[in-house]
Amino acid sequence: MMRLDLSTGAITRLVTGLNYPKGIAIESGGTSAVVTDCGPAGTNTCTSTSRLLRVNLGTGALSQVASGYNTLDAITIESSGATALVVEQGAGRILRIDLASGAFNIMASGLSNPRQVFVEAGGGTALTAVDNGIMRIDLTTKTATPVVSSLN
């Protein structure tokens, strides 16, 4: 993981030990971030070893929040700062992961190749990109409905 200084163009290595990182979100306060990756170095597949890590942006230290998922991808931290919505691409799910305990709830499943997730204004719904469309997930009822389909 690298930091790019936009004013100077300087690139600084922040972290080593990540294995194919995919999603990153900066936590409130700006001193740490949560990152999804494929698991410990040397892992050849993300299908059962994908993990969510916390990175101290000052020291580069890594700590595991949760692991054992099927290809974690995008991540967004919810407004409380205590939970994150995470795309589990390989399982076709959106998870809400508690950033303190690593416990999770399934917010949506049966999605076709989800890739991104964004919380909408108000925090009660989220949008996720899926194959050929966009789905809206009600974060209270855990229902997913198409917003746009047939984007081919």
MINUTOR-206657 format. One record per residue: x, z, y of N, C-alpha, C in turn. Coordinates in steps of 0.02 Angstrom, whole numbers, plus 50000, padded with zeros to 5 digits. Atoms other than C-alpha are relative to their C-alpha. Layout:
MINUTOR-206657
XZYXZYXZY ...
//
This chain:
MINUTOR-206657
500435000049942500005000050000500455000050061 499585000949941500704994850168499595001550063 500314999249934500344998950350500294994550045 499805005249953500384984850477499885002550070 500064998249930500724989450658499794993750037 500265006149968499644977050753500344998250065 499675001549937500624978650914500704997149990 499315002450010502354975650840500074995249941 499955004050060501994966950676500405003349945 499604996550049503044979850584499585002149940 500344998150062502564983050403500395005849969 499694994050030502895000150325499665001449933 500284998150065502685004450141499785007250003 500274993349999501555019650127499995003349931 500144997250066501265021649941500304995549947 499835003650061502015016649775499605003349944 500364997250057501215019449605499294997649992 500665002950009499635009549631500054994049953 500025005550048499134996849499499414995550018 500505004849978498184982149574499445003350040 500524997049958497274991349714499514994850025 500535004849980495624983349763499635002250063 500394997649943494634994149885500355005750034 499704994649962495185005850023499525002050056 500404997349944494255017050146500375005950029 499674994549965495005028650275499515005850007 500434994149994494305046350269499995002450073 500054997549931493725055150428500625004250015 499384996649981495195062250523500594995349998 499495005150002496255047250477500655001849965 499374998150033497565056850376500014998349926 500025001850071496985051150205499534994049990 500435005750018496175036350120499835000749926 500165000550071495305033349955500074992749980 499815006650024495845018449852499764999249928 500165001650070495195010049694500584995949972 499505004250033496455003149570499874999749925 500115001350072496654998149387500255005549954 499764994650044497425014249324500755000650003 499284998849999499165020349286500424993649993 499545005750005500635008349303500094998049927 499925002650068500814997249150499344998649966 500665001550028498944996549118499874992650008 500105007249998498504978649074499304997950018 500695001749987496644979449106499675005550040 500374995149960495434988149224499375002449964 500664998950031494014989049098499855007149978 500164993150018494195007349049500455005050035 499514995549968495585014449157499974999950076 500055000449928495035010349333499895006950029 500034993349972495185025149449499914999950076 500064998949928494845031949623500525005250019 499454995749980496345039749710499945001850074 499924998049930496615049349872500734999250018 499325001249976498155044349971500105003950064 499804996849939498965055750099500394994850040 499695005449962499395043150234500655002150035 499374997649971500805054050303500565000349950 499484999150051501735057450141500004994749946 500065004850054501115043850024499815003149933 500184996650062500625056949895499314997649975 500625002150032499275051549772499705005849962 500354995350043497955062649693499384996549973 500565003350033496645057049570499345003650017 500674997449987494815059249620499584999149938 500415001550060494025050949467500334994249963 499705005450040494525039349324499554998349941 500355002150060493925030249169499444995150012 500535004749982492855017049253500174992949978 499925006950019492604998649215500074995750063 499835004449945493454988949355499675002050066 500234998149933493144998349517500244994950050 499835005149950493154987049668499925003050070 500094998049930492504989749845499775007350005 500194993049987492215006949921499825000750073 500174998049932491365013850075499825007450000 500154992849995491295032050128499355000950038 500634998649966489575038550173500115004550060 499924996649935489265046750342500185007449994 499844992950009489405064550273500745001049988 499294999550017491195060850220500125003249932 499934996550064490855070050056499934995449940 500125004750055490345055049951500184992950021 499855007149988490785036749934499574995849953 500315004950044489845021849867500564995449976 499465003850031490955012449746499704994849954 500215005450045490704995749659500375000849935 499705000350067491004996949472499834993049973 500145007050012491114978249452499904998449926 500045001550071491404977749264499375002449966 500624997350029489834987949229499394997850039 500575002449960488754979649363499625005650034 500334994249971488424996149451500295001850068 499774996649939488535004849619499965007449985 499964992950013489085022949602500065003950065 499864995349946488995037549722500475005249969 499504995450027490575047649690500135005650050 499844994249960490825065249756500765000350008 499285000549987492545064849838500375006549987 499674993750016492885083249801500045001149925 500024998450072492365084449618500124993949955 499955006050041492415066349558499374998549961 500635001250035490645068049488499664993950031 500325006049974489585052449505499264999649979 500695001950016487785046349508499964992550004 500115007249998487245028649470499454998650051 500485001749948486375021649624499654993449984 500305006350021486045004249552500384997549939 499685002950060486394995649386499684993349984 500265006550018486124978849306500144994650052 499835004849947486904969949455500464994649972 499605005650023487694952949428500644999450041 499345000649970489544954449471500025002650072 499964997449932489424965949624500715000250025 499325000349972490904964649743500105004150063 499934996149938490604973349910499425004850006 500554995449985489554987849971500095002750070 500004997549931489094993050148499385004150011 500584995849984487965007150205499694997350064 500355002449941486645001150327499905005650051 500144995149947486255009750493499455004649976 500484995050022485305025750460500205003349935 499724997050060486195028650294499555000349939 500464999550057484665027050181500044994249952 499945005950042485095009950111500704997250005 499355003350001486614999750066499904992749979 500005007050021486954981250046500594998749954 499455001950044487984973949905499964992549987 499955007050017488574956249874500024999449924 500025001350072488164949949699500044992449991 499985007250012488264932849616499404996750034 500505004149966487294920749727499515003950043 500474996549958486514933949837500245006650028 499894993449971486404950549927499425004449980 500524995250021485464965749863500005006050048 500074993749962484804980749961499855005549951 500094994350044484944997449872499715005850040 500284994049970483795011749921500375005949970 499574994750025484945026749907499625006349981 500424994550021483485038749881499664998549934 500375001950061482465029449750500444996549948 499525003650044483975020249676499724993349975 500275006550017483035003749676500394994650038 499655005649969483864987049713499524994250006 500445005749988482914972649791500404994550034 499635005549970483534955349839499854999350075 500075001549930483824952050023500084992550009 499875007249999484534934650000500184998149928 499815002450066484604924849838500134992550003 499845007250005485184907549784500454997750056 499525001949949486694906549897500494994749977 499515004850024487534892849796500034994050044 
//
